[in-house]
Amino acid sequence: DCALADVVGDTFDGVALPGGIPGAEHLRDCQILAEKLVAQHEAGLLVAAICASPQVVLKTHGILTADTPATGHPAFSDLDAHVNQRVVVHENIITSQGPGTAIEFALAIIEKLCGAEKAVEVSTPMLVSSI
């Protein structure tokens, strides 16, 4: 564990945001995180968010635009290019709807970072059949 300020200059393969309120609001309001997310996205590196975070964090900071297909928790319906799917992968952005889609969200991240074979390797012993 470390403070975000201690790793702000580091490069990451991906940054994944949990959801929930007020957590997503706290993430949205963290300027260091906002700058990191924008830099991550502009570099074409993975940005992932689930539940409230696609709308509350990614849309607020311009990562989700009017033409970016995305999903999120149904209680937040203000995404311009909302897709009613459990997980949406668009270029370097992965979004998901909520707690009930968390395993699919995690497997989509694994697939994006490590390939489909690794996602199947991880999901098979978990008895996950949706991948």
VMD Tcl script that draws the C-alpha trace (Angstrom):
set ca {
  {0.00 0.00 0.00}
  {1.07 3.55 -0.66}
  {-0.38 6.98 -1.15}
  {-1.49 7.94 -4.64}
  {0.74 11.00 -4.44}
  {3.74 8.64 -4.10}
  {3.04 6.92 -7.44}
  {1.51 9.69 -9.50}
  {4.46 9.70 -11.91}
  {4.46 5.92 -12.34}
  {3.00 4.13 -15.36}
  {0.40 1.43 -14.83}
  {-0.97 -1.17 -17.25}
  {-4.42 -0.30 -15.97}
  {-6.37 1.66 -13.41}
  {-9.64 0.16 -12.20}
  {-12.17 2.11 -10.15}
  {-14.65 0.54 -7.74}
  {-18.15 1.93 -7.58}
  {-20.62 2.84 -4.91}
  {-21.64 6.12 -3.40}
  {-20.06 8.04 -1.71}
  {-16.87 6.25 -2.81}
  {-17.22 7.22 -6.47}
  {-17.77 10.84 -5.42}
  {-14.56 10.77 -3.39}
  {-12.69 9.35 -6.40}
  {-14.20 12.06 -8.63}
  {-13.08 14.79 -6.25}
  {-9.46 13.58 -5.97}
  {-7.47 15.85 -8.29}
  {-4.41 13.58 -8.29}
  {-6.54 10.63 -9.41}
  {-8.33 12.74 -12.03}
  {-5.01 13.77 -13.58}
  {-3.77 10.16 -13.47}
  {-6.93 8.85 -15.16}
  {-6.78 11.43 -17.95}
  {-3.07 10.71 -18.56}
  {-3.74 6.97 -18.51}
  {-6.54 7.35 -21.04}
  {-4.60 9.71 -23.32}
  {-1.72 7.21 -23.37}
  {-4.10 4.48 -24.54}
  {-3.68 2.51 -21.32}
  {-6.52 0.69 -19.59}
  {-9.10 2.63 -17.60}
  {-11.86 0.55 -16.02}
  {-14.82 1.54 -13.85}
  {-17.83 -0.24 -12.38}
  {-21.18 0.74 -10.86}
  {-21.41 4.51 -10.26}
  {-17.82 5.28 -11.28}
  {-18.31 5.34 -15.07}
  {-20.79 8.19 -14.76}
  {-19.56 9.90 -11.61}
  {-15.81 9.73 -12.33}
  {-15.08 8.94 -15.99}
  {-17.79 11.14 -17.50}
  {-16.99 14.03 -15.15}
  {-13.35 14.03 -16.24}
  {-14.05 13.74 -19.97}
  {-12.90 10.14 -20.38}
  {-16.40 9.09 -21.40}
  {-17.60 11.41 -24.15}
  {-20.86 11.64 -26.06}
  {-19.71 8.97 -28.50}
  {-18.03 6.54 -26.06}
  {-20.10 3.37 -25.62}
  {-20.25 2.57 -21.92}
  {-22.42 1.13 -19.19}
  {-22.85 1.67 -15.49}
  {-25.31 1.20 -12.68}
  {-28.91 1.65 -13.91}
  {-29.52 4.30 -11.23}
  {-27.18 6.53 -13.24}
  {-28.69 6.93 -16.69}
  {-26.88 10.05 -17.85}
  {-24.28 8.40 -20.08}
  {-24.57 9.84 -23.57}
  {-23.76 6.58 -25.36}
  {-25.24 4.20 -22.77}
  {-25.20 0.53 -23.70}
  {-27.46 -1.77 -21.69}
  {-24.91 -4.56 -21.26}
  {-23.29 -6.03 -18.17}
  {-19.78 -5.14 -19.36}
  {-18.74 -2.86 -22.22}
  {-15.23 -2.86 -23.66}
  {-14.45 0.07 -25.95}
  {-10.84 0.59 -26.96}
  {-8.94 1.14 -23.68}
  {-12.06 1.65 -21.53}
  {-13.95 -1.10 -19.69}
  {-17.18 -0.29 -17.86}
  {-19.59 -2.49 -15.93}
  {-22.95 -2.18 -14.21}
  {-22.45 -3.14 -10.57}
  {-21.76 -5.77 -7.91}
  {-23.59 -8.51 -9.81}
  {-21.31 -8.00 -12.82}
  {-18.03 -7.78 -10.89}
  {-16.68 -11.18 -11.95}
  {-17.36 -10.45 -15.63}
  {-15.76 -7.02 -15.15}
  {-12.65 -8.57 -13.60}
  {-12.40 -11.17 -16.37}
  {-12.71 -8.46 -19.04}
  {-9.79 -6.65 -17.39}
  {-7.75 -9.86 -17.34}
  {-8.56 -10.48 -21.00}
  {-7.56 -6.94 -21.97}
  {-4.28 -7.05 -20.05}
  {-3.28 -10.72 -20.39}
  {-5.31 -12.20 -23.26}
  {-8.37 -14.40 -23.69}
  {-6.48 -17.58 -22.81}
  {-5.57 -16.21 -19.37}
  {-9.16 -15.07 -18.76}
  {-10.40 -18.60 -19.53}
  {-7.67 -20.06 -17.31}
  {-8.83 -17.88 -14.42}
  {-12.57 -18.32 -14.99}
  {-12.66 -22.10 -15.49}
  {-11.80 -23.20 -11.93}
  {-14.20 -20.52 -10.66}
  {-17.00 -22.24 -12.63}
  {-17.75 -19.02 -14.47}
  {-19.43 -19.90 -17.73}
  {-20.13 -16.45 -19.19}
  {-16.73 -15.92 -20.77}
}
mol new
graphics top color blue
foreach p $ca { graphics top sphere $p radius 0.5 }
foreach p [lrange $ca 0 end-1] q [lrange $ca 1 end] { graphics top cylinder $p $q radius 0.2 }
display resetview
